[in-house]
């Protein structure tokens, strides 16, 4: 931190990743805050072309121009790595993001194979939403996901759903063939951040029908954007038959993380609808049983994908903190569902807890296994066991639906596994082994299906009681916007959308442009 250079940013990024993985959050957050400011000071948050069209007062230049495209792509990737850290920090803590649309005008990173070959390509800009344009009450339908140049967005007149009846200008000119797995991981991470920033962090007066209507409209629009992201993934990232070596499973870290991050976005988006406060249901009917099913399917598929990833990647390859967070959120959602609906706890819960234990062992390495419980996945695992123990001891206790950001795992649960609680840990591990064995047997048999047998929504949670999540006694005599959006959300076409990424229908091997059957690999990691 004694100077400003790309090399210093890379070193600090490694330290931040390491501190997060070690569970030292109080050390990681200040470093990430420093990184987000430094990338602006070095003007790494904007493209070189944009710097030439800057304001009258030119910012101080602290970095010499890139010598070639390969070096510029390296700097671009450094920025996006820090961008992902900023988004993950915001999602995990509930804090505001530091890098905003005012700061960022960057193209997505290129395909890793092209970067390795030093083949110059042009990638699209990634659309960072303007907070004022995306504030509650404004539609986000036409906010761009990508754009070919800043001029296109700057010159486009403002549009609303009522005035725009066609695809936004320029979308058909955006070329996505030059990006790779890392770019899709960035997109999935930003989608997760949008759910927290533009939905969960919004202040809503649930006694005001108009505000509730705006909030549910935002839920619908975010849901559709997530569905479209899954639906329009390029075929080479989705078609399970495209692999030239179908007998070999090579799970790319970036692509796998993108897929489970998408599922986590679905969980966080649908949780408030799936498990609403009782007073909400006196205002409006919501598709709570369907949203609960979406959360269950997403969590179950995350369990399946995670076990596959642990099986088909080297035991000495660490799993990053975002992966651990997604697994934690999925397991916590199963716990919330168990308490809210008074059903049996899904066995995938223990599979996910056991996976976090495996993450922790990988992070600690073979020489430091005794320190594995202090790592971030180790603390997540301990927190989940503590929540489960509290639920079993107190029949009236239910975890806060979105209380993960205020859970005490960061400061307290590292000391959770005391001698007096060892029996509970052993019994938890025994249940995890049973559940994991059930999933493993399904893997080995080739069925690759979750214990919950996820499929298109609308079937296997039909037994759930409807009195609490959706109040059939709500009056709908007034044809206001809230009643209208409630009708849309209860429509079968909306509820049956394909939302969750499963292991069965997705491709987890990153097929780079020069690929002959697998992604370019370097020390068990792919360039994306």
C-alpha positions in Angstrom: 0.0 0.0 0.0 3.0 2.2 -0.2 2.4 3.0 -3.9 -0.2 2.8 -6.7 0.5 0.2 -9.4 -1.2 -2.7 -11.0 1.2 -5.1 -9.2 0.2 -3.6 -5.9 -3.5 -4.1 -6.7 -2.8 -7.7 -7.6 -1.0 -8.3 -4.4 -3.7 -6.6 -2.3 -6.4 -8.6 -4.1 -4.6 -11.8 -3.2 -4.4 -10.7 0.5 -8.1 -9.7 0.5 -9.1 -13.1 -1.0 -6.8 -14.8 1.6 -8.2 -12.9 4.5 -11.8 -13.7 3.4 -11.0 -17.3 3.1 -9.3 -17.3 6.5 -12.5 -15.8 8.0 -10.7 -12.6 8.9 -13.4 -10.3 7.7 -12.4 -7.4 9.8 -9.1 -7.4 7.9 -10.6 -8.1 4.4 -13.3 -5.3 4.3 -10.8 -2.4 4.7 -8.5 -3.8 2.1 -11.4 -4.2 -0.4 -12.5 -0.6 0.4 -9.0 0.6 -0.4 -8.9 -1.5 -3.6 -12.1 0.0 -4.9 -10.8 3.6 -4.5 -7.3 2.8 -5.9 -8.7 1.3 -9.2 -10.4 4.7 -9.7 -7.3 6.6 -8.9 -5.4 4.5 -11.5 -8.4 4.9 -13.9 -8.7 1.2 -14.3 -12.5 1.5 -14.0 -12.8 3.0 -17.4 -11.6 2.1 -20.9 -8.7 3.9 -22.5 -11.0 5.4 -25.2 -13.2 6.9 -22.4 -10.3 8.6 -20.8 -9.6 10.5 -24.0 -13.1 12.0 -23.9 -12.9 13.0 -20.2 -14.1 16.2 -18.5 -12.5 19.6 -18.7 -10.5 19.0 -15.6 -8.4 16.0 -16.4 -7.7 13.6 -13.6 -4.2 13.0 -12.5 -2.6 10.2 -14.4 -0.7 7.7 -12.2 -0.4 4.8 -14.6 1.4 4.7 -18.0 -0.6 3.6 -21.0 -0.8 -0.1 -21.8 1.9 -1.2 -24.2 -0.4 -3.7 -26.1 -3.9 -5.3 -25.9 -2.6 -8.2 -23.8 -1.5 -5.8 -21.1 -4.7 -3.9 -21.3 -6.7 -7.1 -20.9 -4.6 -8.0 -17.8 -5.5 -4.6 -16.3 -9.2 -5.2 -17.3 -9.2 -8.5 -15.4 -7.6 -6.9 -12.4 -10.4 -4.4 -12.3 -13.1 -7.0 -12.6 -11.6 -9.1 -9.9 -11.8 -6.1 -7.6 -15.3 -5.4 -8.8 -16.4 -8.9 -7.8 -14.9 -8.4 -4.4 -16.8 -5.2 -4.0 -20.1 -6.8 -5.0 -19.5 -9.9 -2.7 -18.6 -7.6 0.2 -21.9 -5.7 -0.3 -24.0 -8.9 -0.6 -22.5 -10.5 2.5 -22.8 -7.5 4.7 -25.8 -5.5 3.4 -23.5 -2.5 2.8 -23.7 -0.3 -0.2 -21.5 -1.0 -3.2 -18.5 1.3 -3.7 -18.1 1.0 -7.5 -21.2 2.6 -9.2 -22.3 3.5 -12.7 -20.7 6.9 -12.2 -17.3 5.1 -11.8 -17.4 2.1 -14.1 -17.4 2.1 -17.9 -15.6 -1.1 -18.6 -15.7 -3.8 -21.3 -16.1 -7.4 -20.1 -12.9 -9.5 -20.0 -12.2 -11.5 -23.2 -12.3 -15.3 -23.5 -9.3 -16.8 -21.7 -8.1 -18.7 -24.7 -7.9 -15.5 -26.8 -6.0 -13.7 -24.0 -3.6 -16.6 -23.8 -3.0 -16.5 -27.6 -2.7 -12.6 -27.4 -5.4 -12.3 -30.0 -6.9 -8.8 -30.0 -10.7 -8.8 -29.7 -13.4 -6.3 -28.8 -15.8 -7.2 -26.0 -19.0 -5.4 -25.1 -19.4 -2.9 -22.2 -21.2 -4.3 -19.2 -24.2 -2.3 -18.1 -23.9 -1.1 -14.4 -27.3 0.3 -13.3 -27.7 3.9 -12.3 -29.1 4.1 -8.8 -31.5 6.9 -9.6 -32.7 5.2 -12.7 -33.3 2.0 -10.8 -34.9 3.4 -7.7 -38.1 1.8 -6.4 -41.0 2.8 -8.6 -39.0 3.0 -11.8 -39.0 0.1 -14.2 -35.8 -1.7 -14.8 -37.0 -3.6 -17.8 -35.1 -1.6 -20.3 -31.9 -1.0 -18.4 -29.2 -2.4 -20.7 -27.3 -5.6 -19.8 -24.6 -4.8 -22.4 -23.8 -2.1 -24.9 -21.2 -1.7 -27.7 -20.1 1.8 -26.7 -20.8 4.5 -24.1 -22.1 6.8 -26.8 -25.0 4.5 -27.5 -26.3 4.7 -23.9 -25.5 8.4 -23.5 -27.3 9.4 -26.7 -30.4 7.1 -26.3 -33.5 9.0 -25.2 -35.1 7.8 -21.9 -37.7 5.1 -22.4 -40.4 3.6 -20.3 -42.3 0.3 -20.7 -45.2 2.3 -22.1 -43.2 4.1 -24.8 -40.9 1.2 -25.8 -42.4 -1.6 -27.7 -39.3 -3.1 -29.2 -35.9 -4.4 -28.2 -33.6 -1.6 -27.0 -31.4 -0.2 -29.6 -28.1 -1.9 -30.2 -28.8 -5.1 -28.4 -28.7 -7.0 -31.7 -25.2 -5.5 -32.4 -23.6 -6.6 -29.1 -21.2 -9.4 -29.9 -20.9 -11.9 -26.9 -18.8 -14.5 -28.8 -15.5 -13.0 -27.6 -16.2 -13.4 -23.8 -15.6 -16.4 -21.6 -16.5 -18.0 -18.3 -15.0 -15.2 -16.2 -17.3 -12.7 -17.9 -20.4 -14.8 -17.1 -19.2 -15.1 -13.5 -19.1 -11.3 -13.3 -22.6 -11.0 -14.8 -23.9 -13.6 -12.2 -22.2 -11.8 -9.4 -23.7 -8.4 -10.5 -27.2 -10.1 -10.7 -26.7 -11.2 -7.1 -25.8 -7.7 -6.1 -28.8 -6.2 -7.9 -31.1 -8.5 -5.9 -29.7 -7.2 -2.6 -29.3 -3.5 -3.7 -32.5 -3.0 -5.6 -34.8 -5.3 -3.7 -33.7 -6.5 -0.3 -32.1 -3.2 0.8 -35.1 -1.0 -0.2 -37.1 0.6 2.5 -40.8 -0.3 2.1 -43.8 0.7 4.1 -45.9 -2.5 3.9 -49.0 -0.6 5.0 -48.8 1.5 1.8 -50.4 -0.4 -1.1 -48.6 1.6 -3.7 -45.2 0.9 -2.2 -46.0 -2.8 -1.9 -47.1 -2.8 -5.5 -43.8 -1.2 -6.6 -41.9 -3.7 -4.5 -43.7 -6.7 -6.1 -43.2 -5.2 -9.5 -39.5 -5.0 -8.8 -39.6 -8.7 -7.7 -41.2 -9.7 -11.0 -38.8 -7.7 -13.1 -35.7 -9.0 -11.4 -37.1 -12.5 -11.6 -37.6 -12.2 -15.4 -34.1 -10.8 -15.9 -32.7 -13.8 -14.0 -34.8 -16.2 -16.1 -33.7 -14.5 -19.3 -30.0 -14.6 -18.3 -30.3 -18.4 -17.9 -32.4 -18.8 -21.0 -30.1 -16.8 -23.3 -26.8 -18.2 -22.2 -24.9 -19.0 -25.3 -25.2 -22.6 -26.4 -21.6 -23.5 -25.7 -22.1 -22.6 -22.0 -25.3 -24.6 -21.8 -25.5 -27.5 -24.1 -24.4 -30.7 -22.3 -23.9 -32.5 -25.6 -21.3 -30.1 -26.9 -18.3 -31.6 -25.1 -15.9 -33.4 -27.5 -14.9 -35.6 -24.6 -18.3 -36.5 -22.9 -16.7 -39.2 -20.7 -14.5 -36.5 -19.0 -16.0 -34.1 -16.5 -13.9 -31.0 -16.2 -15.8 -28.4 -14.0 -14.5 -24.9 -14.7 -14.3 -22.9 -11.4 -15.6 -19.6 -13.0 -18.5 -21.3 -14.9 -19.5 -23.4 -11.9 -19.5 -20.3 -9.7 -21.6 -18.4 -12.2 -24.2 -21.1 -12.2 -24.5 -21.5 -8.4 -24.4 -17.7 -8.0 -27.4 -17.5 -10.3 -29.2 -20.1 -8.1 -28.3 -18.1 -5.0 -29.8 -14.9 -6.6 -33.0 -16.9 -7.1 -33.1 -17.9 -3.4 -32.4 -14.4 -2.1 -35.0 -12.9 -4.5 -37.8 -15.5 -3.7 -37.2 -15.9 0.1 -39.2 -12.9 1.1 -42.1 -14.0 -1.0 -41.8 -17.7 0.1 -41.7 -16.9 3.8 -43.5 -13.6 4.3 -44.3 -11.9 7.5 -47.9 -12.6 8.6 -49.0 -8.9 8.3 -48.0 -8.9 4.6 -50.5 -11.6 3.7 -53.3 -9.4 5.0 -52.5 -6.9 2.2 -51.9 -9.0 -0.9 -51.9 -12.5 -2.1 -48.5 -13.8 -3.1 -47.2 -17.0 -4.8 -45.5 -18.1 -1.6 -45.8 -21.8 -2.1 -44.3 -21.5 -5.6 -41.5 -19.2 -4.4 -40.8 -21.7 -1.5 -40.5 -24.4 -4.2 -38.1 -22.3 -6.2 -35.9 -21.8 -3.1 -35.9 -25.5 -2.4 -35.1 -26.5 -5.9 -32.3 -24.0 -6.2 -30.8 -25.1 -2.9 -31.0 -28.8 -3.8 -29.4 -28.2 -7.2 -26.6 -26.2 -5.5 -26.0 -29.2 -3.3 -25.8 -31.5 -6.4 -23.5 -29.2 -8.2 -21.3 -28.7 -5.2 -20.8 -32.4 -4.5 -20.0 -32.9 -8.2 -17.5 -30.0 -8.1 -15.8 -31.5 -5.0 -15.7 -34.9 -6.6 -14.2 -33.8 -10.0 -11.7 -31.2 -8.9 -8.3 -31.9 -7.1 -8.4 -32.0 -3.4 -5.6 -29.5 -3.2 -7.5 -26.8 -5.1 -9.1 -24.3 -2.8 -12.7 -23.1 -3.1 -13.2 -19.3 -3.0 -15.3 -17.4 -0.5 -18.2 -16.6 -3.0 -18.7 -20.3 -3.5 -18.8 -20.9 0.3 -21.3 -18.0 0.7 -23.6 -19.5 -2.0 -23.6 -22.9 -0.2 -24.3 -21.2 3.1 -27.3 -19.3 1.8 -28.6 -22.5 0.2 -28.3 -24.5 3.4 -29.8 -21.6 5.4 -32.8 -21.4 3.0 -33.5 -25.1 3.7 -33.4 -24.4 7.4 -35.8 -21.5 7.1 -38.2 -23.6 5.0 -38.1 -26.4 7.6 -39.1 -24.0 10.4 -41.6 -21.9 8.5 -43.6 -24.8 7.0 -43.1 -27.3 9.8 -42.0 -30.0 7.4 -39.1 -32.4 7.5 -35.6 -30.9 7.1 -34.4 -31.6 3.6 -31.4 -34.0 3.6 -29.6 -31.6 1.3 -29.0 -29.4 4.3 -26.5 -31.8 5.7 -24.9 -32.4 2.3 -24.3 -28.6 2.1 -23.0 -28.5 5.6 -20.6 -31.3 4.9 -19.5 -29.6 1.7 -18.6 -26.5 3.7 -16.5 -28.8 5.9 -14.7 -30.1 2.8 -14.2 -26.5 1.6 -12.6 -25.7 5.0 -10.3 -28.7 4.8 -9.2 -27.7 1.3 -8.6 -24.1 2.3 -6.5 -25.1 5.4 -4.5 -27.6 3.4 -3.0 -30.9 4.6 -0.6 -29.3 7.1 -3.1 -27.0 8.9 -6.3 -29.2 9.2 -6.5 -28.1 12.9 -7.2 -24.5 11.7 -9.9 -25.4 9.2 -12.8 -24.4 11.6 -11.6 -20.8 11.7 -11.8 -20.4 7.9 -14.9 -18.7 6.4 -16.5 -22.0 5.2 -15.7 -23.5 8.7 -17.5 -20.6 10.4 -20.4 -21.0 8.0 -20.6 -24.7 8.8 -20.5 -23.9 12.6 -23.2 -21.2 12.2 -25.5 -23.6 10.4 -25.0 -26.3 13.1 -25.7 -23.7 15.8 -28.9 -22.5 14.0 -30.0 -26.1 13.7 -29.3 -26.8 17.3 -31.3 -23.7 18.4 -34.2 -24.8 16.2 -34.3 -28.3 17.7 -34.0 -27.0 21.3 -36.7 -24.2 20.8 -39.7 -25.4 18.8 -40.9 -21.8 18.5 -37.7 -20.4 17.1 -37.4 -19.5 13.4 -34.3 -17.9 11.8 -34.8 -14.5 10.2 -35.4 -15.1 6.5 -32.7 -12.7 5.3 -30.8 -12.5 8.6 -27.6 -14.0 7.1 -25.9 -10.6 7.1 -26.4 -10.1 10.9 -25.7 -13.7 11.9 -22.9 -13.9 14.4 -20.7 -16.4 12.6 -18.0 -13.8 11.9 -17.2 -13.1 15.6 -18.7 -15.8 17.7 -19.1 -19.2 16.0 -15.4 -19.9 15.6 -15.6 -21.0 19.3 -19.0 -22.7 18.9 -17.7 -26.3 18.9 -16.9 -26.6 22.6 -16.5 -29.9 24.3 -20.0 -29.8 25.6 -21.3 -29.5 22.0 -19.2 -32.3 20.5 -22.0 -34.8 20.6 -24.2 -32.5 18.5 -21.4 -32.1 16.0 -20.9 -35.9 15.7 -24.6 -36.5 15.2 -24.7 -33.8 12.6 -21.8 -35.3 10.8 -23.5 -38.7 10.9 -26.6 -37.3 9.2 -24.4 -35.5 6.7 -22.7 -38.8 5.8 -26.1 -40.5 5.3 -27.4 -37.7 3.1 -24.1 -37.4 1.2 -24.1 -41.1 0.5 -27.6 -40.9 -0.9 -26.6 -38.2 -3.3 -23.3 -40.0 -4.1 -25.3 -43.2 -5.0 -27.4 -41.1 -7.4 -24.3 -39.7 -9.0 -22.7 -43.1 -9.4 -25.9 -44.5 -10.9 -25.8 -41.8 -13.5 -29.1 -40.3 -12.6 -27.6 -37.0 -11.2 -30.9 -36.1 -9.6 -31.3 -34.2 -6.3 -33.0 -35.9 -3.4 -35.7 -33.3 -3.8 -36.0 -34.4 -7.4 -36.3 -30.8 -8.7 -38.0 -30.2 -12.0 -40.4 -27.6 -13.4 -42.1 -25.9 -10.5 -45.7 -26.7 -9.7 -45.8 -30.2 -8.3 -43.9 -31.6 -5.3 -44.7 -28.8 -2.8 -48.4 -28.9 -3.3 -48.9 -30.2 0.3 -47.7 -26.9 1.8 -50.3 -25.0 3.8 -51.6 -21.9 2.1 -53.0 -20.1 5.1 -49.8 -18.5 6.2 -48.0 -17.6 2.9 -51.1 -16.6 0.9 -54.2 -15.3 2.6 -57.2 -16.4 0.6 -59.4 -14.0 2.6 -57.7 -10.9 1.1 -60.1 -8.6 -0.7 -59.5 -7.7 -4.3 -62.4 -5.4 -4.9 -60.2 -2.4 -5.7 -58.6 -2.7 -9.1 -55.4 -0.9 -8.1 -51.8 -1.7 -9.2 -51.2 -3.9 -6.3 -54.1 -6.2 -7.2 -52.9 -6.2 -10.8 -49.4 -7.2 -10.0 -50.7 -9.9 -7.6 -52.8 -11.4 -10.4 -49.7 -11.5 -12.6 -47.6 -13.2 -10.0 -50.3 -15.8 -9.4 -50.6 -16.6 -13.1 -49.5 -20.1 -14.0 -47.4 -18.9 -16.9 -45.3 -16.8 -14.6 -45.0 -19.5 -11.9 -43.9 -22.2 -14.4 -40.9 -20.3 -15.7 -37.7 -22.3 -15.7 -35.6 -20.5 -13.1 -33.0 -22.8 -11.6 -29.8 -24.0 -13.2 -29.3 -27.8 -12.6 -26.4 -30.0 -13.2 -28.3 -32.1 -15.7 -29.1 -29.3 -18.2 -26.0 -27.1 -18.0 -22.4 -27.3 -19.2 -19.8 -26.8 -16.6 -16.7 -27.2 -18.8 -15.6 -23.8 -20.1 -15.3 -24.2 -23.8 -12.8 -21.5 -24.9 -12.6 -20.4 -28.5 -9.5 -22.5 -29.2 -10.8 -25.4 -27.1 -10.2 -29.0 -28.1 -12.2 -30.5 -25.3 -11.4 -28.4 -22.2 -10.5 -25.0 -21.0 -7.0 -23.7 -21.1 -5.7 -24.8 -17.6 -3.0 -23.4 -15.5 -2.3 -25.1 -12.1 -5.9 -26.5 -11.8 -7.5 -23.1 -12.7 -8.9 -21.9 -16.0 -8.4 -18.5 -17.5 -12.1 -18.1 -18.4 
